[in-house]
Amino acid sequence: MIYPGVTLVRNNDGVSFGRVDQETRGVKKSITTFSDRSRRSMMIYMAKIEEPFAYWQDFTFADDVMKGRSIGERAAFSSRCLKELKQWMERTGIHTVGIWKREWVQRKSGELEGEYVPHFHMVYSIVGAEREAYRHMFWEIATKWVNITGTKYEDRAFAVAHHKKSHRFIDSRMQMQKYMSKYMVKNASFVSSESIGRNWGRLGKPVVGEAERIDMKSEEMVQLKRCVRKIARNAKGHYKKALSEVRTRFFVFIDRATIFRFLEWLRAGQSPEGIPF
C-alpha cells in the first residue's frame, strides 16, 4: 500500500510483523512512556497525510504551574490545558487540522531543575487561512495558551510563547518529515511510575492520502527489499530483520515517486545493485 510519504509492504496471507500475546490482546494498560509501537504508529500516520501541514508551534509551561504536582498531576493538568485550547480555537473559528505530541523534558534550570515537565509540539493547518493570516492567528493562539495555563509570570511566558524559535512555517513534506523526526517522534528515555496519558493525537480530521495498492510477485518482493536495503544501510532492530526476511511485512519512508521508480527499474529486468538513485 503506497501513501504520500510511506509505503506499507505486507503479504496477502496475513503474515504478522511481531507477535501479539493472546492473553494481553485488547487489555488496556497504563501509559508510562512513549513506546516504540506508539512512535511507529505516529510516524506512519503523519506520513499518510495527503498535504504537509502549514505550521508548527510549541507550547510550554512555566515553573509555577507545575510546581508541587506529581508526574500524573502534571500530565492531567497539561491535558486539560490542551483540551481548553482546542475548544477555544473551535469557538473562535480557528478550525485546525493537525497532530499534537506531548514530550517530557528534564528542566535544566529554574525552580524545577532536574524534574520532568511536559510540553507540546504541534503541526497544523488552519482551514481556509491564507499564509499571512497565520501570523496573526499564531499570536492569538500563543497568547491564549499562556492565559489558559494560569501562570503568574505572564511576561516571561509570553516572551517564550511568542519567540521565533517557538513557531515556524512548514514549506514542504520534506521539512515536515525532518521536524517530525527531530522533535515529535524522537526516542524518549522518560519512563514514569504513574500514568501519563496519551502521547499524541489529532487536531480535527486531517486528510489521509488515498492508498494505491500494488500487487507483487514473491521474486519482485525480494528484489524490492534488496533495493531498500541498499539505501537503508544503517537499519537496525526489527526493521533490519524485516528487510532480511522474505515474508515479513514492513514499512518504509520513501516518497511515492521513488517507490514507483524502483518498481519500473526492477520490472524492466534491471538489477537492484545497479539502481541509479
C-alpha positions as CSV (number, residue, x, y, z in Angstrom):
1,M,0.0,0.0,0.0
2,I,1.6,3.3,-1.1
3,Y,0.7,6.6,0.6
4,P,2.1,10.1,0.0
5,G,5.2,9.6,2.3
6,V,5.2,5.9,3.4
7,T,4.9,2.5,1.8
8,L,3.4,-0.4,3.7
9,V,4.6,-3.8,2.5
10,R,2.8,-7.0,3.6
11,N,2.0,-10.4,2.3
12,N,-1.5,-11.4,1.1
13,D,-1.5,-14.3,3.6
14,G,-1.5,-12.0,6.5
15,V,1.9,-12.8,8.0
16,S,2.4,-10.5,11.0
17,F,5.2,-8.2,12.0
18,G,6.0,-9.1,15.6
19,R,3.9,-11.2,17.9
20,V,0.8,-10.3,20.0
21,D,0.2,-12.5,23.1
22,Q,-3.4,-13.8,23.2
23,E,-3.5,-13.1,27.0
24,T,-2.7,-9.4,26.5
25,R,-4.7,-8.7,23.3
26,G,-7.3,-6.0,24.0
27,V,-6.1,-5.3,27.6
28,K,-5.7,-1.6,28.2
29,K,-2.6,-0.8,30.1
30,S,-1.4,2.4,31.8
31,I,0.8,4.6,29.5
32,T,4.0,5.3,31.3
33,T,6.3,6.2,28.3
34,F,6.4,6.9,24.6
35,S,6.6,3.3,23.4
36,D,8.2,2.2,20.1
37,R,4.8,0.9,19.0
38,S,3.2,4.3,19.6
39,R,6.1,6.1,17.9
40,R,5.8,3.9,14.8
41,S,2.1,4.4,14.7
42,M,2.5,8.2,14.8
43,M,5.2,8.2,12.1
44,I,3.1,6.1,9.8
45,Y,0.0,8.3,10.3
46,M,1.8,11.5,9.7
47,A,3.4,10.1,6.5
48,K,-0.1,9.2,5.2
49,I,-1.3,12.8,5.4
50,E,-2.1,14.0,1.8
51,E,-0.7,17.5,2.1
52,P,2.0,18.7,4.6
53,F,0.7,20.8,7.4
54,A,1.4,24.6,7.1
55,Y,2.7,25.5,10.6
56,W,4.4,24.1,13.7
57,Q,4.2,25.6,17.1
58,D,5.4,24.7,20.6
59,F,3.5,25.1,23.9
60,T,5.4,25.2,27.2
61,F,4.6,25.5,30.9
62,A,6.1,27.9,33.4
63,D,7.6,26.5,36.6
64,D,5.0,27.9,38.9
65,V,2.0,26.0,37.3
66,M,3.9,22.7,37.6
67,K,5.5,23.2,41.0
68,G,4.3,20.8,43.7
69,R,2.5,18.5,41.2
70,S,3.3,14.8,40.7
71,I,4.0,13.4,37.2
72,G,0.4,12.1,37.0
73,E,-0.9,15.5,38.0
74,R,1.3,17.3,35.5
75,A,0.0,15.0,32.8
76,A,-3.6,15.6,33.7
77,F,-3.1,19.4,34.0
78,S,-1.4,19.6,30.6
79,S,-4.2,17.6,29.1
80,R,-6.8,19.9,30.5
81,C,-4.9,22.9,29.1
82,L,-4.7,21.3,25.7
83,K,-8.4,20.5,25.7
84,E,-9.3,24.0,26.7
85,L,-7.1,25.5,23.9
86,K,-8.7,23.2,21.3
87,Q,-12.2,24.1,22.5
88,W,-11.4,27.9,22.4
89,M,-10.0,27.6,18.9
90,E,-13.2,26.0,17.6
91,R,-15.4,28.6,19.4
92,T,-13.3,31.4,17.9
93,G,-13.5,30.0,14.4
94,I,-9.9,28.9,14.2
95,H,-10.5,25.4,12.7
96,T,-7.3,23.4,12.6
97,V,-6.3,20.0,11.3
98,G,-3.0,18.5,12.5
99,I,-1.1,16.5,15.1
100,W,-0.1,17.2,18.7
101,K,2.7,15.5,20.6
102,R,3.4,15.6,24.3
103,E,7.1,15.4,25.2
104,W,8.6,15.1,28.7
105,V,11.8,17.1,29.2
106,Q,14.1,17.4,32.3
107,R,14.4,21.0,33.3
108,K,18.0,22.3,33.2
109,S,17.4,25.4,35.4
110,G,14.8,27.2,37.4
111,E,12.7,26.1,40.4
112,L,12.1,22.7,38.8
113,E,15.7,21.9,37.8
114,G,16.2,18.2,37.3
115,E,12.4,17.4,37.2
116,Y,10.5,16.2,34.2
117,V,7.9,18.6,32.8
118,P,5.7,18.2,29.7
119,H,5.3,20.5,26.8
120,F,3.5,20.1,23.5
121,H,4.7,20.2,19.8
122,M,2.0,20.8,17.2
123,V,2.0,20.7,13.4
124,Y,-1.2,22.0,11.9
125,S,-3.0,23.8,9.1
126,I,-5.8,26.4,9.7
127,V,-8.7,25.6,7.4
128,G,-9.3,28.4,4.8
129,A,-6.5,30.6,6.1
130,E,-4.0,32.3,3.8
131,R,-0.4,32.4,4.7
132,E,-0.4,36.0,6.1
133,A,-3.4,35.1,8.4
134,Y,-1.2,32.6,10.3
135,R,1.0,35.3,11.8
136,H,-2.0,37.0,13.4
137,M,-3.7,33.7,14.4
138,F,-0.5,32.3,15.8
139,W,-0.1,35.3,18.1
140,E,-3.7,34.9,19.3
141,I,-3.2,31.1,20.0
142,A,0.1,31.6,21.8
143,T,-1.4,34.4,24.0
144,K,-4.5,32.3,24.8
145,W,-2.3,29.4,25.8
146,V,-0.4,31.4,28.4
147,N,-3.7,32.6,29.8
148,I,-5.1,29.1,30.0
149,T,-2.0,27.8,31.9
150,G,-2.6,30.4,34.6
151,T,1.0,31.3,35.3
152,K,1.7,34.4,37.4
153,Y,4.9,35.0,35.3
154,E,2.9,36.2,32.3
155,D,5.6,38.5,30.8
156,R,8.2,35.7,30.8
157,A,5.7,33.2,29.5
158,F,4.5,35.5,26.7
159,A,8.2,36.0,25.7
160,V,8.7,32.3,25.3
161,A,5.4,31.6,23.6
162,H,5.9,34.4,21.0
163,H,9.6,33.7,20.5
164,K,10.7,33.0,16.9
165,K,12.0,29.5,18.0
166,S,8.5,28.5,19.2
167,H,6.9,28.7,15.8
168,R,7.6,28.4,12.0
169,F,6.0,27.8,8.6
170,I,6.3,24.4,7.0
171,D,7.0,24.7,3.3
172,S,7.3,21.1,2.2
173,R,6.7,17.5,3.1
174,M,10.5,17.0,3.5
175,Q,10.6,19.8,6.0
176,M,7.7,18.3,7.9
177,Q,9.3,14.9,8.0
178,K,12.6,16.4,9.3
179,Y,10.7,18.3,12.0
180,M,8.7,15.2,12.8
181,S,11.9,13.0,13.2
182,K,13.8,15.7,15.2
183,Y,11.2,16.7,17.7
184,M,7.9,14.8,17.5
185,V,8.9,11.1,17.2
186,K,12.4,11.0,18.6
187,N,13.2,8.2,21.1
188,A,12.4,9.3,24.6
189,S,14.2,8.0,27.7
190,F,11.4,9.2,30.1
191,V,9.6,6.4,31.9
192,S,7.1,7.2,34.7
193,S,5.8,5.1,37.5
194,E,2.5,6.9,37.0
195,S,0.2,7.0,34.0
196,I,1.0,9.9,31.7
197,G,-2.0,9.6,29.3
198,R,-1.8,9.7,25.5
199,N,1.4,10.9,24.0
200,W,0.0,12.1,20.7
201,G,-3.3,12.8,19.0
202,R,-5.1,14.6,16.2
203,L,-6.4,18.1,15.8
204,G,-9.6,18.0,13.7
205,K,-9.7,15.4,10.9
206,P,-6.6,15.5,8.8
207,V,-7.0,14.2,5.2
208,V,-5.2,10.9,4.8
209,G,-4.0,10.3,1.2
210,E,-5.7,7.6,-0.8
211,A,-3.7,4.4,-0.8
212,E,-2.5,2.8,-4.0
213,R,-2.3,-1.0,-3.9
214,I,0.5,-2.7,-5.9
215,D,0.4,-6.5,-6.1
216,M,3.9,-8.0,-6.4
217,K,5.2,-11.5,-7.0
218,S,7.5,-13.1,-4.4
219,E,10.6,-12.6,-6.5
220,E,9.7,-8.9,-7.0
221,M,9.3,-8.5,-3.3
222,V,12.8,-10.0,-2.8
223,Q,14.2,-7.5,-5.3
224,L,12.4,-4.6,-3.8
225,K,13.8,-5.4,-0.4
226,R,17.3,-5.5,-1.9
227,C,16.8,-2.0,-3.3
228,V,15.5,-0.7,0.1
229,R,18.5,-2.3,1.9
230,K,20.8,-0.5,-0.4
231,I,19.5,2.9,0.8
232,A,19.0,1.8,4.4
233,R,22.4,0.5,5.3
234,N,22.1,1.7,8.9
235,A,18.8,-0.1,9.5
236,K,18.7,-1.7,13.0
237,G,16.5,-3.9,15.1
238,H,13.0,-5.0,13.9
239,Y,13.5,-3.0,10.6
240,K,16.7,-4.7,9.7
241,K,15.2,-8.1,10.5
242,A,12.1,-7.3,8.4
243,L,14.3,-6.3,5.4
244,S,16.3,-9.5,5.7
245,E,13.3,-11.9,5.7
246,V,11.2,-12.6,2.6
247,R,7.8,-12.9,4.2
248,T,7.8,-10.3,7.0
249,R,5.8,-7.1,6.4
250,F,7.4,-3.7,6.9
251,F,7.1,0.0,6.2
252,V,9.5,2.4,4.6
253,F,9.5,6.2,4.5
254,I,10.2,6.7,0.8
255,D,8.1,9.1,-1.3
256,R,5.6,7.7,-3.7
257,A,7.6,8.7,-6.8
258,T,10.7,6.9,-5.7
259,I,8.9,3.7,-5.0
260,F,7.4,3.7,-8.5
261,R,10.9,4.3,-10.0
262,F,12.1,1.3,-8.0
263,L,9.3,-0.9,-9.5
264,E,9.8,0.4,-13.0
265,W,13.6,-0.4,-12.8
266,L,13.0,-3.9,-11.5
267,R,10.2,-4.8,-13.8
268,A,12.4,-3.8,-16.7
269,G,14.7,-6.6,-15.7
270,Q,17.4,-4.4,-14.2
271,S,19.5,-5.4,-11.1
272,P,18.9,-3.8,-7.7
273,E,22.7,-3.3,-7.4
274,G,22.7,-1.1,-10.4
275,I,19.7,1.1,-9.5
276,P,20.8,4.7,-10.3
277,F,19.1,6.6,-7.5
